[in-house]
Amino acid sequence: MRPLDLFWLVVLLLPPVLALTVLPPFGQRMVTLVGVYALMGLGYQFVFGQLGALNLAQGALFGVGAYVAALTSPVLGFLALPAAVLAAAVPAAMVAGPVLRLQSHYFALATLALASLVNLVAVNAESLTGGANGISGFASSLPRGTTLLMMVWACLIAGVLLAAHLFRGSLGEGARLLREAPLVAATLGLDGGRWRLVAFVAGGAMAGLAGAFSAAVSGVVSPDVTGFSIMVLCLTSVVIGGARHPMGAVVGAMLAVCLPEMLRDFQGAWLLAYAAATLAVVLWAPAGLAGAIDRLRRLPAPAARPAEMPARLPAVGGPRRLVLDRVVKRFGGVDALAGVSFALERGEIVGLIGPNGSGKTTLLNVVAGLDRADGGTIALDSVNLERLPPHLIARQGLGRTFQTPMPEGESRASDLARAVSTDAAFLLLDEPAAGATDREREQLAMTLRRLRDAGRGIVIVDHDIDLLTRVCDRLICLDGGRVIASGRPAEVRADPAVRTSFLGLPAAAA
């Protein structure tokens, strides 16, 4: 996420300033509504924009906040606002556990079911919610007029500035990896479930606050505030404004509130105009209107800073030995790994070779926790890894790179540098020299030696047998998921079975 420059700070501060100094009461009400919907959208950006999860319950949590504010304000007064925040955050936290375990469209369907449940309660629990008639007569206990406007925009401005600040650094990089390359994120020790939980609850809390402010603006709360139309308004305004731009929710809310008013004389035509605007943004401005404005201002698109290998590699601590004992992995009826055993010490480089399909990458995935072993044990010192999730394995001191750099625009060198940055005692490298030039291979060889000298243990998979011979202390050859040879590089290269299976040479060749 890019920082807010002077231009966007002015855009952010201008609406409340104009409302308080120039605009009539109706204009103040419009600006207040922009702030309300922007606050809901800002919370939605946490889950949908930053983590890429389609949450369809944000509108329902907005409605929960509105109802709680209406029900509690006669007793609590202004304290109904934090009560609404709590009332939206608590159910979000309660359902987050099972819901956030779901992936992609299943997560969307589960949150849609939650939204439907909230709407059913609002319609049918008449003794509590007033049913279809809703609740009225509570607004005098809540902030109104300019006080309400200032409270809404104070919360919004603080939220936008805080989000822009937080997602500029490591938090933004972690969110990007979880969004674009969740496997990479897991091998770096990032707990995607916990991130989504915090984002879901924080976004729900902001929706609850926005709903409470909405109740104060209208003075009436009915089942409409829990309806799917509010969710559609939230989703489309965030998409139009810019899902990951710090001002995206504000720009989208401005359009969502002002467009119907501008096209009031055309009755339902504003819906057509809004749909056309949404389609145009999706097709020609995928970063949203805020991103398009930045392009018109000739600002460079925010780019992730690739990780770089540090000039000095200090000695690492942590576990001293990685041990695999009769590790088995099956895919259907095929044994991808059939009882693989070996040990790796810190300060040692082991090369893993074998023909395509021999189980090399599967072995790295099983050790890193990306695939679960069907048998055998994997241990870092006395800690067994075979049942731990990937992020906990990474935190035990094990890093991993991938055959293909997963985040867009990154190189193998940055993939390795990122794994090294975790200070993992053991590294699993999957074809780091693939497609490299001769110079890049020499640099890789120097880096591997530096890592070994710093006390790291390394398992490296690569087809460049000459590179492996130069840098590895030992070679292990797999074929059909089994170890067929293990020893010093020259010994393994001379092994008849290796020459036949991996090198493609006749066993008797000189």
N, C-alpha and C positions, 0 to 999 in steps of 0.2 A: 504494500500500500504506500502511495506517495505521500510526502508531507503536505500540509496545507500551506500554500504560499499566500502572499498578501492579497492576490485576486480573490481566492476562495475565502479568506478570512472576511473580506468585505462583503462577499455574497452571503456569508453565514450571518453576519451581524446586521446587515442592512434591513431585512424584513422587520425585526422587532423595533429597530430604531425608527423606521418610517411609521410603523403602527403606533408608536407612543408619541410621535411628534407631529405627524401630518394626517394620517388616515382617520376617517370617521369611524364610529362604532362598528359598522358593518365590515369595513376593511380590517379592523382589529380582530373581529371574529374570524375572518378568512385567514389572517396570519396565524392566529391561534390554532386553527384547524390544520394548517400546513405543518406547524410544529408538532401537533399530536400525531399525525400520520407519519411524519419523518422520524419521530421517536420510535414508533412501532417498526418502521422499515429499518432503522439502524440496528435494532435488536435482531431483526430477521437476517441482516447481512452476516451476523456472526456464524450462523449455521449454514445458510444457503450460499452466501458469497464467499466467505473465507474457507469453509470446509466442504462446500459442494454438495450438501445433503438437502434434498427437496423436502422441507418441513411444511406440511399443510395444516398445522395446528396453531400457527401464530395468530390468526384471526380469532380463533376460539379463545385463546388465552387473553387476547384483547377484550373479548366479551366478558370473561371471568372478572377481569379487573374492573370493568364498568359496573357489573352487578354488585360486586363487593363494595365498591365505593358508594353506590346508591343505598345499599342495605345498612352500611355501618356509619355513614356520615351523620345521621341524626344523633348518634350517641358519641362518636369519636371526633366529629368535626374534621379538621384538617388532617388528623391522624388516619382518616380513612384512606388517604393516598398511600402511605407505606403499608397499610393493611391490604390494599389491592395488589401491591407489588408482591407481598408475601403469598397472597392467595393464588396468584398466577405461577409463582416460582415453585411452590410446594407440589402441586400436581405434576408440573413439568419434571421435577426431580423424581417423583414417585413412579412415573411411567417411563422415565428415561432408561432405566436398567434394561428391561426387556425390549423396548422399542429400538434403542440404539444398537442392539446386536444385529438388527436386520440390515440388509444391504439394499442399496439403490431403490428400485420401485417398491419393494416390500416395506421399506422405511416410510416412503411416501404414503402408501396405503394405510399403514398403521397410524400415522399422524392424522390422516383423513378420518379414520374411524374415531379417533379421540375427539376431533372437531365435531363429528356428527353426534357423539354422545353428549358433549356439552350443549349443543343446540337442542337436543331432545329434552334435557333437563330444564333448559330455559323455557321451553314451550309447555311442558307438562307438569312441572312442579309449581302449580299455581299458587299454593299457599306461601311459597318462598319468593318466587320470581314475578308473580302477578300474571303468569301465562302470556297469552297473546297481547294483553293490554299493557304489560310491562309495569314499570315503577316510575312514579313521578313525585314531585313535591319535596325533594331532598336537596335541591341545588343551593338553597340558602345556607346550608351548612358547609358548603365547599367554596374554595376561592373562585372569584368571578371577575369579569372585566379585565382591567389592566393588571391586577394582581395575578390572575390566572395566566394571562399572556406572558408575564415576566417569569413565572414559575416554569411554564412549559418550555420557553426558549432558554432559560438558564439550564434546565436539565438537558435539553438537546445540544446546546453549545458545549457543555461540559462533556457529554457523551461523544460527540464528534471529535473534539480535540483529544480526548483520552484514547479513542479507537485509533485515530491517526498516529498517535505517539506509540501505542503498544504494538501495532502491526507494522511499524517501520523496521523493526529489528528482528531479533531471533524468534519472537512470537510469530511474526509474519512469515518468516522462512519455514518455521515448523508447520504453520497452517498450509503453506504452499505445498510442502512435501506430502502432508496428509491428503491434500486434495488431488495432487497430480501423480504422486508415487507413493501410495500407502505402504508398499512393501519396503521401500527404502526407508521411510519414516520409522517403521517398526524395527528395522535393523539398526537404527540409530538410537533406540531406546524410547521413542515417542509412543505413548499410550493413546492410540486413536480414540478408544472408548472414553477415556477420561476427558480428552479434549472436547469430544462431542457432547458429553454430559455437561461440562461447564458452559459451553456455548449455548446449548439448548436451554439450560436453566436461566442463564443471563439474558438470553434473547426473550424468554418467556416473561421474566421479571420486567423487562422494558415494555413488553406488550401490555402487561397488567397496568403499569403506570400510565401508558398512553390511553388505555381504556378508561381508567379513572378520570383522567383529564377530559376525555371525550364526554363522559357522563356529566362533568361539571359544565362543559360548553353547552350541551343540548338540554340538560335538565330532565331528560327522559331516557330510560333504558328499557329496551324491548328485545325480544329474541333476534331482531335483525342484527344486533351488534355481535352475535355469535354465528351469523350466517356465513355461507361460503363467499358471498359477495365481498365481505371485508377481507377475506384471505386473498381473493383475486386482486382486489385493490392493492394490497400489500405486495404481492408477488410482482404484478405488472409495474408498479411504481419503482420497485427496486431494480427490476430488469431495465426499465427505461432510463432511470437515473444513472445506474452503474452499480452492479452488485458488489464490486470490490473497491470502488472509489470512496474515499472518506466522505465526500459530499453527494454520493449517489442517492442516498435515501432522501436527502433534502431536495435535490433537483427533481426527483421523481414525485415527491409529495407536492411540490409546487405545481407541477403539471396536473396531477390527479385532482387537486382541489380547485385550481383556477380554470381548467379547461371546461368543466360542466357549466361554470358560471359565465364564461365568455360565450358559450354556445347555448345559453338558456333559451333564446328565441327560436332555436332550431329543435327544441324539445329533445327527442331521443337521438338526435344526430350526433350529440357529443360522444355517445357510445361508439358509433362508427368511427368518429375521428380518433378516439382513444385507441380503438383496435388497430386503426391504420398506423398510428404513431408507434404502437408497440411492435407491429410487424416491420415497420421501416427501421426501427432501432435494432431489432434482432438481425435484420439482413445487412444493414450498412454501418451500424455502429455497435458491434458486439460488446464493446466496453462501456456502453451506455452514453447518455448525453453528456455527462460530466467528462468522460474520457474523450468524446468527440470535441468538446470545448477545449480540452487541453491540447488536442492535435491542432485545432485551429490557432491556438496560441503558440504553436510550434514547440511545445514541450516534448521532450523525448519520453517514450513509454517507459514506465518503471520496469526495470529488469532486475532479476535476481543476481546477486553477486556470487559468481562461482567460487567454490572453496579452493584454496590454494595451499600447497604443501608448505609448511613452515620451514624457514631457513635452518632452524635448529630443532632437532628431535631429541627432547630430553628422555632419559630412561623412564620406563613405565613400571608401575607396580601391579598388584593384583594377582590373579591365579598364576600358577607356575606350570601347569600341565593340562593338556587336553587329551582325553582318552576315549576312544571309541571301542566298544567291545561287542562284537557279533551283531552289528546293526543291520536290521532288515527293513526294507520298504517295498510294499507291493502296490501295484496299480492294477486292480482287477485280478486276473490270474497270472500277471507277469511280475516276476521278482526283479524290481529295478535295483535293489541292493540285497545281496544274499549272504549276510553274515560278515560284513566288513569290520575289520579290527586293525587299529594302529594307534600310536600315541605320538603326540607332538609336544616338545618342550619349548619354553620361551627361549628366544635367541636362536631358533632353528627355522629353516625354510624347507618345506616339503612340497615337491611338485607332484601333482596328480595328473596322470596321463592315461590315455586309453582311446579306443575308437569312438566315433559318434554313437550315442546310445549305450555306452558302457556304464553309465550311472554317476558320472563325475558331478554334474550340476545338481542332480538329485541328492547326492551326498552332502553338498554344501547347503542345500535347502533344508535337509533334515537336521544338520548340526545347528543351523541358524534358527530353527523352529518354524520355518515357512511351510514345511511339510512335516507331519508327525510320523515318527518311526513306528513300525508295526512290531518291532522286537529289538532286543539288545539295549545297551545303555550308552549314554554319552555324558561325560562328566568333565567339569572344570574343577580340578582338585577334588574336593569332596562334595561338590554341588552337582546333582544330577540335572541334566537339561532337557531330557527327552519329553517331559510333560509340561515344560514351561512355555508360555507364549513368547513370541519373538522379541517384544520390547523388554521383557525381563531377562531373557538370555543376553541381549545386548548390554544390559546394565550389569551383568555378571562379568563382562570384560571381553565380549566377542563382537567383532565388526565384520561386515560383508560388503563386497561390491558385486556388480551384476554384469552379465554379458553385454547388455545394451543399456547405456545410461538412460534411466527412466524419465527424470524431469527434462522437459523440452529444452533443447539448446545447450545441454551440458555435455562435457567431454568425459572420457574415461579417467583422465588425470584429476578432474574435479571430483569424480565419484570416489576415487581412491583417497584424495585429500580429505573429503568429508568423513570417510570411515576412520582415517587416522586421527581426525580432530576429536574423536570420542575418547581418545587415550585407551582404546581397547588393548588388552594384553595379547589377544590373538586375532588375526585377520584372515578371512576367507576371500580370496581374490578369484573371480571368475573371468578368465580370458582378458586380463588387463592389456595384453599386447595385440589383440585382434585389430587388424587394420592400421597398425602403427608403422611409421617410417623407421628406417634404420636408426636415425638420431633419437627418435622417441623411445625406441627399444633400449638404447644405451642409457638414456635418462631413467627409464623404468628400472633397469638393472642396478643403477647407482642408488635409486630410491629404496629398492628392496634391501640392498646391503645396509643402508643407513638404518632402516627399520629393524633389521636383525641386530645391528650393533646397539640399538637403543633397547634391546631386550624383548622385542616382540616375536611371537611365534606366528608363522605364516604358512597357510596352505594355499597353493596357487595352481589353478587349472589353466592350462594353455596348450596350444598345438605347436608352439615354437619350441621344439625339443632342444635346439641349440641354446636358446635363452635359458631354459630350465637347467640345462647341464651346467651353465656358467654360474648360476646364482643359488641353486638348490643344494642343500646338504644331503638330501635323500630324494629318490623318486619312488612313487608307488603307482603301479599300472593296474587299472581295472579292465575287466572284460566280462560282459554279461553280469555286471553287478558283483563280481568277485575279484579279490586281489589275486593277481597271477604272478606278480613280481614286486619285490621291495628291496631297496638297498641303495648303495651309492650310485650316482648317475651313470658312471661308466659300466658298472655291473648290470644295471637294469637295461641299459641300451644294448648290451651284448646278450641278454637273455633270449634264447630262441623263441619262446612264446611271445615275448614283447615284439620281437622283430616281425613275427608273423601277424599278430593281431593289430598292432598299432602302427609300426613303421611300414608295413606292407611289403616286407622283404622276405624272401625264402629263408627258412630257418638255417639252412646250411651256407648261406651267403657269407662272404668274407666281410 
